[in-house]
Amino acid sequence: MATTLPDLQDWRFTVDFEGIAWAVIDRKGESMNSLGRRPSEELGEIVKAIEDLSMRGEVKGLVLMSGKERSFIAGADIREFESFDTEAKIAEVVKETLELFNRIDRLSVPVVAAIHGYCLGGGLELALACDWRIADREEATRLGFPEVKLGIFPGLNGTVRSIQVAGPMDAMTAMLTGRMLRPNAAKAIGLVDQLVPTHHNLRWAARKAVLQKRYSKGAPWWKRLMLKQPVRSMLAKQMRAKTAEKVREEHYPAPFRLIDLFERYGDDPVRMKIAETEMFTPLMASEASRNLRRVFKLSEMLKDEAPKESVKNAFKPLKVHVVGAGTMGGDIAAWCVVQGMQASLQDLDEAQIAKALSRAKSLFKRQLRTPLAVEAAVARLIADPTGKQIKHADVVIEAIVERLDVKQGLFQRLEKEVKPGAVLATNTSSLRLEDIAKPLADPGRLVGLHFFNPVAQLPLVEVVRGAQTREDEVRKACAFVTAIAKLPLIVKDCAGFLVNRVLAPYMMEAVRLYQQGEPREKIDQAAMKFGMPMGPLELMDMVGLDIANKVGEQLHLAPGTDNVLATLVKQGKLGKKTGEGFYVWEQGKPKREEVSYDQAELERLGRELVKPMLDEAERALADHVVASADHVDAGVIFGTGFAPFRGGPLHYRRTQQRAATAAAA
């Protein structure tokens, strides 16, 4: 009996003495498993071996497992997507993979997926083609369908199979949101059949599942009833309304096509499988999906700025000390705690610390899943008014008033107290690191860590390299940023760094148009028509008009005469925090007039609004504020929310220029 397939590179295959076949995916030269052409072809060889062995009665079942520490299969290999540049090529690849998954589904012996780590996208679709799914409860294990974030939806019959096992509401919610589910949540909705405590228990549990011939029962009858009309159409209507609250169909069509697919064919699995491919291929070939895949690659590029954990003596921060318990400092400390670190918070005003601790507890309740986890987080956030914890901290961050003399005095004291090897950082947004570091005995130690407000929502942190900052301090700072689940962007020490420098001209253009008589609702609608997450006037109200005005003045962009922004600041109308700015705010929301405008006019105005942003992005690239055009695009997308489906400001401009050249030819 053939018990091995020795020529495999990405899989290990054996049949043990009990007749259980074990297929372990461990992609050669990769830290994470993904489904690409070679792993799929090799899986095809394994399936063929099982088909032959099962016909002869020489195998009792197949178990799919991972040999990686952090992933079962984290999805399709996105690097191969770019070669699928036509709908015909996409359809061909999808057809081949579908046939492979269907062969697994049709095997006469039970197939068990034993899941540890990330089981996402195509990896979860493969698991759903198996008969029984076991996951461990470890923190590293997550399941989900992130495809909607790439401008597509599950295209390997994952739509049908997820509905069959989880029911329409839970399956569609998972696909429409793209959220990663913890193992308990995946088990609760039916994506997983069985849980075990750790990955060490998976092999034994999978063996028992094969020998006991376990098969998933699928969604209960009452969930399946929701597939019938008119209930299905009612659900689809609700899903459309909820989705439309978050994204515009013209910008992000994928979730809306998924809802169409469900509404039309939800009770006909055979037809739904065919329609899934028909609707998937044009989405995959679309410019929006190409750009969203580009955004994913930009995020991976930023993560790579940090040294790998496997590097000897890699910096692994566990304790953070923040000086300054204002909104920014308090939120930085709280976010570090959410990510598992210990944080101490120092401020001369103990009432400020108390406010920050109260705000942090609200964040913990939103972010952490159990009361026990919230209690543990509260215990890790330490009120430290006199700075006793500084000497223990791996990272010390200053987030106090933007006054050079005050910061210089603080860093002179901190330099004497911090332990060797700790990161010494400032969160300044307007002062030069070179000036702050002047009095230091070792100015090369100071690095900038510029967070954005609200800290919990914006993924970018600018890592500012001063004129004298040493490279190893920059890389340690990047390691800290990735350790708290943020994206580090290394920037040159200059006015506005990258994000504020590029964002400010856009905001000042909105102020100029407002002063010229354009209605505030029209300006904000035009920005959102372009694809921005919110309008610039509402954004300034959210940030604070005093801060927006200060940035405009620092970058010499504020209008010289009739500056409505400065006037509002003088009147104490600072936006959301005072209840009035460009808008009047009630219960945390701006009061808008319900006005609709001509769509073509909004498109024109939207292009006019963003032009100064694109121009400044070009200048920032020319001034080498960041390493490359891709870094400009990454910074502006993750720091400002610039329309992700457009691929970044410079990419968007180049695309427009190429289109204009082609049209003129």
ABEGO torsion letter per residue (X at the ends): XBABBAABAABBBBBBAAGBBBBBBBBBGBABBBBBAAAAAAAAAAAAAAAAAAAAGABAEBBBBBABAABBBAEBBAAAAAABABAAAAAAAAAAAAAAAAAAAABABBBBBBBBEBBBEAAAAAAAABABBBBBABAABBBEBAAAAAGBBBAAGAAAAAAAAAEAAAAAAAAAAGBBBBAAAAAAAGABABBBABAAAAAAAAAAAAAAGBBBAEBBAAAAAAABOAAAAAAAAAAAAAAAAABBAAABAAAAAAAAAAAAAAABAAAAAAAAAAAAAAAAABAAAAAAAAAAAAAAAAAAABBBAABBGBBBBABBBBBEABAAAAAAAAAAAAAGBBBBBBBABAAAAAAAAAAAAAAAAAABABAAAAAAAAAABBBBAAGAAAAABABBBBBBBBBAAAAAAAAAAAAAABBBGBBBBBABAABBAAAAAAABABAAABBBBBBBOBAAABABBBBBBBAABBAAAAAAAAAAAAAAGBBBBBBBBBBGEAAAAAAAAAAAAAAAAAAAGBBAAAAAAAAAAAGBABBAAAAAAAAEAAAAAAAAAAAGABBABGBAAAAAAAAGBAEAAAGBBABBBBGGBBBBBBBBBBAAAAAAAAAAAAAAAAAAAAAAAAAGABABAAAAAAAAAAAAGBBAAAGEAAAAAAAAAAAAAAAAX
